[in-house]
Amino acid sequence: MIPKPAKKDRAIMGLGDHLEELRLRVIWGVLGLIPLLIFAMMVADPALKLVTIPVQHALLAAGEPSGLIATSPIETFIAWLKIGLIITIAVGFPWILLQLWLFIAPGLYQAERRFAYILIPGSAVLSSLALVFLYKAMLPLSLYFLISFGSHLATSPPPTAPLPEGITAQQLQSDLVVLAADPPESVRTPGMMWFNESRRQLRYTVSDGTIMNLPFQSDALVSQQYRIESYVDLVFWLGLAFIIAFQLPLVMLLGAWTGIVRPEDLAKRRRIIYFALMLAGAVFTPQDPWSMLMLGGAMVILFEFGLFLMRIPPSVIAGNGMTTDADEEA
């Protein structure tokens, strides 16, 4: 049996010392996020355009115009700020975890502190996977389901009737050209009008060369027009929920290394845990069936991955010299 090294002075620190250490970690956590926030604000404009791509594609696939609307002068600015906050939290989450770890590490044994070797890179990888899964899989499918449901709800096609006497089909035709994309700027002149089929917009060039547009929408009872702030709020909270949910393997691994839980105990309660994870998927998503299943299913896979990691000896993951209570009892 390898004797455990003694704990550091954190065990005999007073309440005032704990509060001072906590204050220091909070300060370092905030200071570390400031450069990330500045960087995030610099890339928030292209990031906002990138974030809106899934909803634009979903709107077009449902036969709706692809644009979002703002109902107040500051709404777009607020959405831009929130995108910056999303980037800051996503990139800075491992830094926040590091400060939390540095606060609790002095109260752990030397061997237990080696968990930090995989905490930061592991959290960064899992956070990245969470955002990729949200952007590439969950958002496109969920938005398409929700928008298609709304656009096909209680459609009201207009009645048809034969043309009145003296009116021919040729008279109904116009010179309006239907294009797959906007014509190049070199050929555009003031007064030119065309229909952009890919964006479902009637486009018109004004005297200064600016393009104005009139969006078309499907013949549905409910018009699918979304506020930019509401959509960014949805992405913000979903992104935060996904980042936290995808840390499940690290939480399980930390619990095993500190002796709080054992993989055998979790495996025995697998059905109950599966139900809890699927329930969490229903709480964290917009409550459409596909997003519930996707997040719940992803968390079940992460749970099984966490069980796999828990069964690997800590010395294999964090290097030689890593021991736990379970190792020593064995």
N, C-alpha and C positions, 0 to 999 in steps of 0.2 A: 504494500500500500504506500502510495506517495503522499507524504504529509502535505497538507494545504498550507500555503503561506498565510501569515497573519494579515488581517484586514488593516487598512490604513486608518488614519486618525478620524475618518468620517464617522466611525462608530461612536466616538466619544465627543463629537462636535456638539455644541449647544444649538438651541433654536436660532439664536442670532447669527451664528456662523452659517447655518443652513440657508437662512434667508439672504445673507450676503452673497453666498455662492449662487443661489438662484437668481438674484438680481444681476450678478455678473454674467451668467449664461444668457439671460434675457437680453442684456445689452449687446453681447457679442452676436446673438442670433439676429437682432435687428440690424446691427451694423453690417453683418455679412449679407443681408438681403438688399441693402441699399444699392450696391453696384449692380446686382441682378435686376433690381427695379428700373434703374437707368437704362440698362441694356434692353429690358423688356419694352420700355416706352419707345425706344429707337426702332424696334422691329414690330411694334403693335399694329402699324398700318398694313403691311403685307400679311401679318398674322390674322388680322380681322378678315381680310379677303379670303384667306385660306380656310378659316373657320366657317365661313358662310357657303363654301362650295357644296357641302352635303345637302343643305336645305335648298339651294338653288337647283341642284340636280333632281331632288325629290319633287320640287314644285313643277319643273318642266316635265318630268316623267308622268305626273298626274294631270297634265294638260293645263297647268296654271302658269301665270307669268312668274319670272324668277326673282323679281326684285323684292326687297324688304322695305318697310316704311318706317319713318320716324314721326312721332306725333308731338314732339316738343323740340325747341331749338337746341337743348343740351343733350338730347337722348343719344345721338350718335357719339358725342364726346364721352358720355358716361360709358357707353359700350366699348369705346376704344380704351378707356382706363381699365375696365374690367378684364379686357383681353390681356393688358399688361400685367394685371394681378394674377391671372391664370398662369402666364408664363413664369412669373416670379415664384409662385408657389410650386409649380411643377419642377422647375430647375433647382429651387432652393430647399425642397423638401429633405433631401439627404443632409444638407447643412443644419436644418432644424433638428433632425434626428441626432446628428453629431453633438450638438449642444446639450440635448437631453441626455445623451449617453455620458458626456463628460460630467454632468451633474450627479449621475447615479454611480458612475464607475468607481470613485474612491470608496464606496461602501461595499464593493465586491472583492472577491479574491482575485489574485493576479491572473490565475488561469481563466477565470470567467470574463476578464476584460478583453481577452482575445476575440470575443464575439464582435468587437468593433472592426476587426479585419474584414469581415464580410457584411457588416451592417450597412456601411455607407455605399459600397459598390452594389450590393444586393438591392438596396432600396432604390438606387438610381435606375438599375435595370428594370425592376418591377414597376416603377413609376412610368418609365418610358413605354413598357409593354401595355400598361393600363391606358395611356393616352392613344397609342396606336390602335388598340382594340376598340376604344371608344370611337375614334375617328373613322377607321376603315370598315368596321363591322357593325357596331351597335347603332350609331347615328344614321347611316344610310338606310338600313333596314327599318328602324323604328320610325324615322321621318316619312319614309315612303308609305308605310302602313297607315300612319295617322293622317297624312295629307290626302292619300287616295281615298280613305274612308270618308273624309270630309267633302272632297270634291265630287264623290259619287253619291252623296247623301241627298235624297229627294230632288233629283234632277228634274228639270221642267222643260223638255224640248218644246219649242213653239210649234203650233199647228202649221200644216202645209196646205196649199190650195193651188189650183191651176192659175197660170198667169192671166191677168185681165186682158180683155180684147185690146189689141193695138200695142201690147207690150211683148217684145221678143227677148229671147235669151241673150242675143247679141247686145241688146241695149243694157242689160244688166252687167255686162263685162266692162271692165275699166282698164286703164293703162297701169294700174298699180302692180308693180313687179314683186313677186315673192322670191326672196333670196335666203340662202342658208346662213349667210353672215353679212355684215355691213360691207359695202363697197370700199375700196381703198380711198384714202384721203385725197389722193391725186386726182380722182375723177369726181369727187363730190363737189356740188355747186349749191348755192342758196336756192331753196325751193324744191330740191330733190326729195322725193318721198318713196319709201319702199317698206315692205313688210319683212321683218327679220323672223324667219320661221324658227330658228334655233332658240330665240329668246321670247318668241310670241309677242312681239312689239311692233307697233306701227311707228316707224322712224322718220324724222323730218329734219332737214338741215336748214338752220336759220341763217340770217345775213352774215353773222360773224363766224360761220363755220361750225358752230356748236350744234350737236345733235340733240333734239328733243324727242321724247317718245311717249306713246300712249299704250299702256299695257293692255292686253286682251286676257280675258279670264273665261273659264269653262262655264257652261250653263248649269250651274249647281245652285242649290238653295243657299249654301253658305259660301261666301267669298273667302278664298284662302289668301289673306294678306296678313303678314306677320310683322310685328314691331321688332326692330333690330335689338332693342334692349331686352325684350322678353326672350328672344332666341339666345342672346349671349348669356343671360341669366341661366337658362337651361343648360348650356354648355358648361358654364362656370361650376354649377353645383354638381352636375354629372361628372365633370373632370375631377373635382375634389373627392366625390364619393368613390370613384374608380381608383384613384391613387391610394386612398386609405384602404379600400377593400383588397387591393392587390398586394398589400404588405402582409397578408395572412401567413404565408410560409415563414417569414422572418419572425413573426410573433410566436408561431408554434415552435420554431427552433429555439428561440430565447427561452420559452417556457420549459422546453426539454433540458436545455443546458443548465438552467438554474434549479432543476428538480421540481418545478411546480406541477408539470403534467408529464405523463408518459405516453408514448405512442400506442401502447397496448390499451390504455384506458380510452383513448380517443377512438381507436378502431372498434372497440366494443359498442360505442355509442354512435356508430357511423350513420345509421338511419336518422336518428334525432338531429345530428349535426347537418346532414343533407337537407332536412326539412327547414332548419334554421337558416341555412345559407340561401335556399330558394326563397324563403320569406324575406330575407334581407335584399335579395334581388328585386322583389316586388316593391319594397319600400324605397329603394334608391333610384328606381327608374320611373319613366313617365307613365307607368301602369298599363302599357300595351303589352300583349302576351309575348311578343317576340323579344322585346328588350328584357322582360322579366326572365325568360328562359336563358337568354344569352349571358346576362350577368350572373344569374344563379348557377348556370352550368360552368361558367369560367371560375367561379369561387369554389365549386366542387372539385374541379381539376386542380386548383391551387391548394386546396385542402389535402388532396391525395399527394401532391408534390411535397407539401409540408411534412406529411407522414413519412414519406421516403427520406427526406433530409433528417428527420428526427431519429431514424434508425441507423444513420451513419455515425460512427464514432467521432466525437468532436475533434480528436487529434488528426483525423483525416481531412476535415473541413478547414480547421483553423491552424493546423500545424502541430508538430510535436510539443508535448508539455501541457496540452489542454486536457484537463480532467474535470469531471463533474461528480456530484454526489452519487449518481447512478453508477458511474464508472468505478468509484472507490468501493461501493457496496458489492459490486461484482467481483 
